[in-house]
Amino acid sequence: MADAPPISTLGELRASGYRPRSVKDEIRANLVEKLKDGADVFPGILGFDRTVLPQVQNALLGRHDFILLGLRGQAKSRIVRMLPSFMDEWVPEVDGSEIHDDPLAPVSKFARDLVAQHGDDTSVSWLHRSARYGEKLATPDTSIADLIGDIDPIKAATRKLTYADEEVIHFGIIPRTHRGIFAINELPDLQPRIQVGLLNIMEEQDIQIRGFNIRIPIDVLMVFTANPEDYTNRGSIITPLKDRIDSQILTHYPRELGIGVEITRQEAWAERDGEVAVKVPHVFREIVEQVAFEARASEYVDQKSGVSARLTRAALEDLISAAERRALVNGETETVVRAGDLESIEPAVTGKVELVYEGEQEGAQGVARALVGKAVAAIVKTYLPDPAEKGSGESGGRAAYREVLGWFSRGHTVDLDTDLPFDGYVRQLDQVDGLGALVDAHTTPSSPAEKASMMELALEMLHQHSLLGKDVEADGARYADMVGSVLSGLGSFGPDDEDDDFDDEDDYRGFG
């Protein structure tokens, strides 16, 4: 941050050639320079380059108040909080002014009187752009006094002033953002009678307090955010206010998996700098992102509520934590995320999706597990042959898994404990005929640990296509032949070990 200019009086400010300009003109001029210089205008905002961000820039160039309308987790607040970067780093203000009066264009009675009394000797201070941004989360209990201001009876009594005097006003947060940007998040939550109080600010650029004939012109860029769901569920934006908002800009979720992966990579706390180095193969990053894509298309999830990008951030962090915990338990200093670790992301899913009635019937955990399973099936088939395809030759489709499935059909199983050390983990997977060769033929893992993780993903994909059975328990999972897994779930249904007929009640316990 650069130092403030060495100007301390109004006279020095005049001599410097400074000229007042509105905050919208200031933002426009600075944006023009950024665009001419080819600067990254909204650094860190991904996926909006050809949709949302050009519209925001158009609104700023047009000196518009605007609203960002979109479902939760679509970077609305982040975009709004980046707007102060378009203002001058430092602007002068009348020293001691509550509303940051411009020394050459004071609007409050305090500043006007001070300039009239001291002239060029009026003390000037400098305001950084970070202090020129104000924000309020709209809530039903927000009042006009909070936003605009009210009469302060204590100030009137102590200074022996009438209520009609400007100096008895206690300014609200919008006037205190004079010459800056003010944002209201979740605008529909603001009661209609409070929304009415914004009309003068939006159109006439002034405020009125308690109906007294006091006009204080306020220079402010007004920005709003809202969730379309809120229009019906919690409130609405009154028509006169909508009419005064110059631009309505629609946000959206990532439309490409790769963009979603990069957003999650940017937002998630993945570099722990702890005692364990956790490697996350790219396939797992894609699976985590695909979970959100599956949720946004699921019949069990309320699509009006949306599926926040925070889901994938929390899911990736849970995934890394599961691998980190396993390594710590086993005294390992490095590890690679495994397919079994995907179970750990279920808490991140259940807390961030709103279910419709059918989803509630299935249960939040069941829906989360199904979404993860669909994500695995969708992503892993882009790395390995798709077992749903038939007639693709010996190396493609389901035929590529013939040796693997044959091994399981002979009664073998793979037991993968949640906290299994790497050696034991690899030993379990290596016993499966053809599994390692399958992974080698279609992928290029960078380490034995990554190869093992892909081998488990192959088994999980076969399970998702109903070609392998899977028994999930608290301490891990067992993969087995599909028929054998079903029969074991039914219990013992053949004759007991001591005779050859079905004459004992125990012989039928599997059918109870």
JOVEN-V769312 format. One record per backbone hydrogen bond with DSSP energy under -1.0 kcal/mol. CO is the residue of the C=O (numbers start at 1). NH is the residue of the N-H. E is the energy in kcal/mol with one decimal. If there is no record, write none. Layout:
CO:NH:E  CO:NH:E
//
This chain:
5:7:-1.8  8:124:-2.8  9:13:-1.8  10:14:-2.5  11:15:-2.2  12:16:-1.3  13:18:-1.2  14:17:-1.5  22:26:-2.4  23:27:-2.5  24:28:-2.3  25:29:-2.6  26:30:-2.1  27:31:-2.4  28:32:-2.5  29:33:-1.7  30:34:-2.0  31:35:-2.7  32:36:-2.3  33:37:-1.9  34:39:-2.4  39:41:-1.1  42:45:-1.7  48:51:-1.1  48:53:-1.7  52:56:-2.1  53:57:-2.5  54:58:-2.3  55:59:-2.1  56:60:-2.2  57:61:-2.7  58:62:-1.8  59:64:-2.9  60:63:-1.2  65:247:-1.5  66:224:-2.1  67:249:-3.0  68:226:-2.1  69:251:-2.2  75:79:-2.0  76:80:-2.1  77:81:-2.4  79:82:-1.2  80:83:-1.4  82:85:-1.5  83:86:-2.4  84:87:-1.8  89:129:-1.8  91:127:-3.2  93:125:-2.4  94:97:-2.2  101:94:-2.3  102:105:-1.4  108:112:-2.6  109:113:-2.6  110:114:-2.0  111:115:-2.5  112:116:-2.4  113:117:-2.0  114:118:-2.5  115:119:-2.4  118:121:-2.1  119:122:-2.0  120:11:-2.7  122:10:-1.6  123:95:-2.1  125:93:-2.6  127:91:-1.8  128:131:-1.8  129:132:-1.7  132:181:-2.5  134:183:-2.6  136:185:-2.1  139:142:-2.1  143:147:-1.7  144:148:-3.5  144:149:-1.4  146:173:-2.5  147:174:-2.4  148:172:-2.5  150:170:-3.6  152:156:-2.1  153:157:-2.4  154:158:-2.8  155:159:-1.8  156:161:-2.4  162:165:-1.8  165:168:-1.8  166:169:-1.8  168:152:-3.1  170:150:-2.0  172:176:-1.5  174:177:-1.8  175:178:-1.8  177:180:-1.3  180:221:-2.2  181:134:-2.8  182:223:-2.4  183:136:-2.2  184:225:-1.9  185:138:-2.6  186:189:-1.9  187:190:-2.4  191:194:-1.3  191:195:-2.2  192:196:-1.8  195:198:-1.7  196:199:-1.6  198:202:-2.3  199:203:-2.1  200:204:-1.2  200:205:-1.4  205:218:-2.2  207:216:-1.1  209:212:-2.2  212:214:-2.7  219:179:-3.7  221:182:-2.7  222:66:-1.2  223:184:-2.1  224:68:-2.7  225:187:-2.5  226:70:-2.4  227:230:-1.8  228:231:-1.2  229:232:-1.2  229:233:-2.3  230:234:-1.1  230:235:-2.1  238:242:-2.2  239:243:-2.3  247:67:-2.3  249:69:-3.1  256:260:-2.0  257:261:-2.4  258:262:-2.0  259:263:-2.3  260:264:-2.5  261:265:-2.5  262:266:-2.0  263:267:-2.0  264:268:-2.8  268:270:-1.4  270:272:-1.4  277:335:-2.4  279:337:-2.3  281:284:-1.3  281:285:-1.2  282:286:-2.2  283:287:-2.1  284:288:-2.5  285:289:-1.9  286:290:-2.6  287:291:-1.7  289:293:-1.6  290:294:-3.0  291:295:-2.3  292:296:-2.1  294:297:-1.1  300:356:-2.1  308:311:-1.6  309:313:-1.3  310:314:-2.6  311:315:-2.6  312:316:-2.5  313:317:-2.0  314:318:-2.3  315:319:-2.4  316:320:-2.4  317:321:-2.2  318:322:-2.2  319:323:-1.7  320:324:-2.6  321:325:-2.9  322:326:-2.1  323:327:-2.1  324:328:-2.3  325:329:-2.5  326:330:-1.8  327:332:-2.9  333:277:-2.5  335:279:-2.6  339:342:-1.6  340:343:-1.1  341:344:-1.9  342:345:-1.5  343:346:-1.3  345:349:-1.2  346:350:-2.8  347:351:-1.3  349:352:-1.6  354:302:-3.9  356:360:-2.2  357:361:-1.9  358:362:-1.6  359:363:-1.8  363:367:-2.4  364:368:-2.4  365:369:-2.6  366:370:-2.1  367:371:-2.4  368:372:-2.2  369:373:-2.3  370:374:-2.4  371:375:-2.1  372:376:-2.3  373:377:-2.4  374:378:-2.2  375:379:-2.2  376:380:-2.5  379:382:-2.0  380:383:-1.8  380:384:-2.6  386:389:-1.9  389:398:-2.6  397:400:-1.1  398:401:-1.8  399:402:-1.7  401:405:-3.1  402:406:-2.3  403:407:-1.8  404:408:-1.6  405:409:-2.3  407:412:-1.0  408:411:-1.9  414:479:-2.5  416:477:-1.8  417:420:-1.7  421:425:-2.4  422:426:-2.8  423:427:-2.1  424:428:-1.9  425:429:-1.7  426:430:-3.0  429:432:-1.6  432:435:-1.5  434:438:-1.9  435:439:-1.9  436:440:-2.4  437:441:-2.0  438:442:-1.0  439:443:-2.1  447:451:-2.2  448:452:-2.3  449:453:-2.0  450:454:-2.1  451:455:-2.2  452:456:-2.2  453:457:-2.1  454:458:-2.0  455:459:-1.7  456:460:-2.6  457:461:-2.6  458:462:-2.1  459:463:-2.1  460:464:-2.4  461:465:-1.4  462:467:-3.0  463:466:-2.1  469:480:-2.0  471:478:-2.0  473:476:-1.3  475:418:-2.7  476:473:-3.0  477:416:-2.9  478:471:-2.5  479:414:-2.2  480:469:-3.0  481:485:-2.8  482:486:-2.1  483:487:-2.7  484:488:-2.4  485:489:-1.5  486:490:-1.2  492:510:-1.1  504:507:-1.4  505:508:-1.5  506:509:-1.4  508:511:-1.8
//
